[in-house]
C-alpha cells in the first residue's frame, strides 16, 4: 500500500488517455508510491483549492489532464508526467531523464497539444474511473 512518501496524481476522470496513464502507473508502481484522485471529484477540487489553483475546467480546454501533488507542491504539464515517470519501476527513470533535457516550453507545448486533443483522439468515458476493490485503497 501507499508509503509515507506517497504522492497524489490528479487525473481527468473521464479521459481514456488519462485512464490509461493511471493503469500504466499502477502496473509500474509496485511500491504503491502513487495515490489517485479524479480532478472532477470533490477531493480533487479541494486539493487544487488548498494549493491555490483554480477549479479544473471540464473538458479538453482545461489547464491539465494530469497534475501531481508531491511534497506539498503541485506539478503540472510535462513536469508532472516526467516526475511520475522518474519514480516508476523499470527504465522509466531514463525516459524522464531524457525528457527533462528538452526545453520546458517545448515539452509543455507538446503536452498541451495532446491534452487539447485527448478526447478526440482517445475518447471519453461517461463517468469517472471506478477502481476495483483491490485497488480502492490507492484512490482517494
matplotlib code that plots the C-alpha trace (Angstrom):
import matplotlib.pyplot as plt

x = [0.0, 1.0, 4.1, 4.6, 6.4, 3.4, 2.4, -1.1, -1.9, -4.9, -6.3, -9.1, -11.5, -13.4, -10.5, -9.5, -5.8, -5.7, -7.4, -4.7, -2.0, -3.4, -3.5, 0.1, 1.3, -0.5, 1.3, 4.7, 4.4, 5.0, 5.8, 2.5, 4.0, 1.2, -2.4, -5.0, -8.0, -10.1, -9.8, -13.6, -14.1, -14.8, -11.4, -9.6, -11.2, -10.4, -6.7, -6.4, -8.1, -5.8, -2.8, -4.2, -5.2, -8.4, -11.0, -10.2, -12.2, -14.4, -13.3, -10.1, -9.7, -9.0, -5.5, -4.4, -5.3, -2.7, -1.4, 1.0, 0.9, 4.2, 5.8, 3.2, 3.9, 1.8, 3.4, 1.6, 2.1, 5.2, 6.8, 4.1, 4.4, 8.2, 8.2, 5.8, 8.0, 11.1, 9.5, 8.2, 9.8, 11.8, 13.6, 11.1, 13.5, 15.7, 12.9, 12.3, 15.9, 16.0, 12.7, 14.0, 16.9, 14.4, 13.5, 10.5, 8.5, 8.8, 7.8, 4.8, 3.8, 3.6, 1.8, -0.8, -1.3, -2.0, -4.2, -6.2, -6.9, -7.2, -10.9, -10.9, -8.0, -8.6, -12.2, -14.1, -15.9, -19.4, -18.3, -15.1, -12.9, -14.2, -11.3, -11.5, -11.8, -8.1, -7.0, -9.6, -7.0, -4.9, -7.7, -8.7]
y = [0.0, 3.6, 4.6, 7.7, 9.3, 8.9, 11.4, 12.0, 12.0, 14.1, 13.0, 13.7, 11.0, 10.7, 10.8, 7.5, 8.6, 9.6, 6.3, 4.5, 6.5, 5.6, 1.9, 2.2, 3.8, 1.1, -1.6, 0.0, 1.2, -2.0, 0.1, 1.8, 5.3, 6.9, 7.5, 8.8, 11.2, 12.4, 16.1, 16.3, 14.8, 16.9, 15.8, 16.6, 20.1, 20.6, 19.6, 22.1, 24.9, 24.1, 24.7, 28.0, 26.5, 27.3, 24.6, 22.2, 23.1, 20.4, 19.5, 19.4, 23.2, 22.7, 23.5, 20.0, 16.4, 15.2, 17.1, 15.6, 16.7, 15.7, 17.0, 19.8, 21.1, 20.8, 19.9, 20.4, 19.7, 17.9, 18.4, 16.2, 13.4, 13.4, 13.3, 10.4, 8.5, 9.1, 7.1, 4.1, 0.7, -0.2, 2.0, 4.9, 7.0, 7.0, 8.3, 11.0, 12.0, 12.3, 14.2, 16.7, 17.6, 19.1, 22.8, 23.0, 25.2, 22.5, 19.8, 21.8, 22.7, 19.0, 18.2, 21.0, 19.9, 16.3, 17.4, 19.7, 16.8, 13.9, 13.4, 13.4, 11.0, 8.7, 9.2, 9.9, 7.8, 8.6, 8.6, 8.6, 5.6, 3.2, 1.2, -2.5, -3.5, -4.5, -1.0, 1.0, 1.9, 3.8, 6.0, 9.0]
z = [0.0, -0.1, 1.7, 3.9, 0.9, -1.3, -4.0, -5.4, -9.1, -10.0, -13.4, -15.7, -14.6, -17.9, -20.3, -21.8, -22.2, -18.5, -17.5, -19.5, -17.7, -14.3, -15.3, -16.5, -13.3, -11.2, -13.2, -12.8, -9.2, -7.2, -4.1, -4.1, -4.0, -6.0, -5.0, -7.4, -7.4, -10.3, -11.0, -11.2, -7.7, -4.6, -3.2, -6.4, -6.4, -2.7, -3.3, -6.1, -4.0, -1.0, -3.2, -4.6, -8.0, -9.8, -10.2, -13.0, -16.1, -17.5, -21.0, -23.1, -22.8, -19.1, -17.9, -17.4, -17.7, -15.1, -12.0, -9.5, -5.8, -4.2, -1.1, -0.8, -4.3, -7.4, -10.7, -14.0, -17.7, -18.7, -15.2, -13.7, -16.3, -16.0, -12.2, -12.3, -14.7, -12.6, -9.7, -11.7, -11.7, -14.7, -17.2, -17.0, -15.0, -18.0, -20.2, -17.6, -17.6, -21.4, -21.4, -18.8, -21.1, -23.6, -23.1, -20.8, -23.2, -26.0, -23.6, -22.3, -25.9, -26.8, -23.5, -24.1, -27.8, -26.7, -23.8, -26.1, -28.5, -26.0, -26.2, -30.0, -30.3, -27.3, -26.4, -23.3, -20.7, -19.5, -15.9, -13.8, -13.3, -10.6, -9.1, -8.4, -4.7, -4.7, -5.9, -3.9, -1.2, -3.7, -4.8, -2.7]

ax = plt.figure().add_subplot(projection="3d")
ax.plot(x, y, z, "-o")
ax.set_aspect("equal")
plt.show()
